[in-house]
Amino acid sequence: MIERAGAGPLRRLVVLRHAKSAWPEGVADHERPLGPRGHRDAPEAGRVLAASDLLPDLALCSTAVRARHTWELASAQWGSPPPVRFDPELYGADVPELLAAVRGTPPEVVTLLLVGHNPGLEELILTLAGDGLDDSLEEVRLKFPTAAIAVLAWHGATWRSLDPGAALLTSVMVARGRK
């Protein structure tokens, strides 16, 4: 664990937008499943997280079917998935609701994965990132597509101390599986 004097450990919030969903007729939005591309991209997201050393200590996931399936397919790529909390409040959540969920994370969690939906995730990233490496902030401003992964890093004693503008957006990746 990396620590800066008096600031707490280097914490990482990994934000994963659910993979591409299908739009079956007569199916409520919350119940929409992944589409064919989503079934390819979600496992790739898991592989990208593993290859980038971004495996979480805990995952918070929306209860929407497409988010849960993204989590299941991504985490199946890891030897031993971490605990996950399925939170109905993450479905359709805005920045204050997402930030409240993140701030409720136990202090022993150093890397947190948040699996959810736009526009809330994109707005959360832009709210928390005081700066970004390379063109990462501009990438998110332009588009945070399905199966996109953003990594925010900050030093803090607890998740409760995560404030707007306090994090550095270290990377943005988009997982695309092979056909």
C-alpha positions in Angstrom: 0.0 0.0 0.0 1.4 3.4 -1.0 1.0 6.2 1.5 1.7 9.9 1.3 2.7 11.4 4.7 -0.5 12.3 6.6 -2.8 11.7 3.6 -3.6 8.0 3.8 -3.2 5.3 1.3 -3.4 5.7 -2.5 -7.0 4.6 -3.2 -8.3 3.8 -6.6 -11.9 4.1 -7.8 -12.4 2.0 -10.9 -15.5 2.9 -12.8 -16.9 0.4 -15.3 -19.9 1.3 -17.5 -22.0 -1.8 -18.2 -21.4 -3.5 -21.5 -23.6 -3.0 -24.6 -27.2 -4.0 -23.9 -30.0 -5.3 -26.0 -33.3 -3.6 -26.5 -35.9 -6.4 -26.6 -39.4 -5.2 -27.2 -41.7 -5.2 -24.1 -38.8 -5.5 -21.6 -38.5 -2.9 -18.9 -35.3 -0.8 -18.9 -34.1 -2.3 -15.6 -34.5 -5.9 -17.0 -32.7 -5.3 -20.4 -30.0 -8.0 -20.9 -26.6 -7.7 -22.6 -26.6 -7.8 -26.4 -24.1 -9.9 -28.4 -21.4 -7.2 -28.3 -22.0 -6.9 -24.6 -21.4 -10.6 -24.2 -18.0 -10.2 -25.9 -17.0 -6.9 -24.2 -17.8 -7.8 -20.6 -15.3 -10.7 -20.3 -12.7 -8.5 -22.1 -13.3 -5.8 -19.4 -12.4 -8.4 -16.8 -9.2 -9.3 -18.7 -8.3 -5.6 -19.1 -8.7 -5.0 -15.3 -6.6 -8.1 -14.5 -3.9 -7.2 -17.0 -3.8 -3.6 -15.6 -3.5 -4.7 -12.0 -6.9 -3.2 -11.2 -8.6 -6.0 -9.4 -10.8 -4.5 -6.7 -11.1 -5.3 -3.0 -14.9 -4.7 -3.3 -17.4 -4.1 -6.1 -20.5 -2.0 -6.0 -22.9 -2.9 -8.8 -26.3 -1.7 -10.0 -29.1 -4.2 -9.8 -30.0 -3.7 -13.5 -29.7 -7.0 -15.4 -27.1 -5.5 -17.9 -24.9 -4.3 -15.0 -25.1 -7.5 -13.1 -24.3 -9.6 -16.2 -21.3 -7.3 -16.9 -20.1 -7.9 -13.4 -20.6 -11.6 -13.7 -18.8 -12.0 -17.0 -15.9 -9.6 -16.1 -15.3 -11.1 -12.6 -15.4 -14.6 -14.1 -12.0 -13.8 -15.7 -10.3 -13.5 -12.3 -9.1 -16.4 -10.1 -11.1 -15.3 -7.1 -13.6 -12.4 -7.5 -13.9 -10.0 -4.6 -17.1 -9.4 -2.6 -19.8 -7.6 -4.5 -22.7 -5.5 -3.2 -25.7 -5.1 -5.6 -27.2 -1.8 -4.8 -30.6 -0.8 -6.3 -29.7 2.9 -5.6 -27.0 2.7 -8.3 -29.6 2.2 -11.1 -30.3 5.7 -12.6 -28.1 7.3 -9.9 -26.9 10.8 -10.2 -23.6 12.2 -8.9 -24.7 12.8 -5.2 -26.2 9.3 -5.0 -23.1 7.7 -6.6 -20.8 9.7 -4.4 -22.8 8.6 -1.3 -22.4 5.0 -2.3 -18.6 5.4 -2.8 -18.2 7.3 0.5 -19.9 4.4 2.3 -17.1 2.0 1.4 -15.3 0.5 4.3 -11.8 2.1 4.9 -10.0 -1.2 4.5 -11.0 -1.2 0.8 -8.2 0.3 -1.2 -9.5 -0.4 -4.8 -13.2 -0.1 -5.4 -15.0 -1.1 -8.6 -18.2 0.7 -9.4 -20.4 -0.9 -12.1 -23.2 1.2 -13.4 -24.8 3.5 -16.0 -24.4 6.8 -17.8 -24.9 9.6 -17.6 -24.2 9.3 -13.9 -20.9 7.5 -14.2 -19.5 10.0 -16.7 -20.6 12.9 -14.5 -19.1 11.3 -11.4 -15.7 10.9 -13.1 -15.7 14.5 -14.3 -16.8 15.7 -10.8 -14.1 13.8 -9.0 -11.2 14.3 -11.3 -9.3 17.5 -10.5 -6.9 16.6 -13.3 -6.2 13.8 -15.7 -3.2 12.2 -17.4 -2.8 12.6 -21.1 -6.1 13.4 -22.7 -8.2 11.2 -20.3 -10.5 14.0 -19.1 -11.2 15.1 -22.7 -11.9 11.4 -23.6 -14.6 11.2 -20.9 -16.1 14.6 -21.8 -16.5 13.4 -25.4 -17.9 10.0 -24.7 -17.8 7.3 -21.9 -19.1 4.4 -24.0 -20.3 1.0 -22.9 -17.6 -1.3 -21.4 -15.5 1.8 -20.7 -13.2 1.8 -17.7 -12.0 4.9 -15.9 -9.4 4.8 -13.0 -9.4 7.6 -10.5 -6.6 7.7 -7.9 -6.4 9.8 -4.7 -4.8 9.7 -1.2 -7.3 9.5 1.6 -7.6 8.1 5.0 -11.2 7.0 4.3 -13.6 7.0 1.3 -15.7 9.5 3.2 -13.0 12.1 2.5 -13.3 11.8 -1.3 -14.3 15.3 -2.5 -15.0 16.7 -5.9 -11.8 17.6 -7.7 -9.7 15.5 -5.3 -8.8 12.6 -7.7 -6.5 12.2 -10.6 -8.0 10.4 -13.7 -5.1 8.1 -14.4 -6.5 6.1 -17.3 -9.5 5.5 -19.6 -9.8 2.2 -21.4 -12.6 0.7 -23.6 -12.9 -3.1 -23.5 -13.8 -4.5 -26.9 -13.9 -8.3 -27.2 -13.3 -10.2 -30.5 -16.1 -11.3 -32.7 
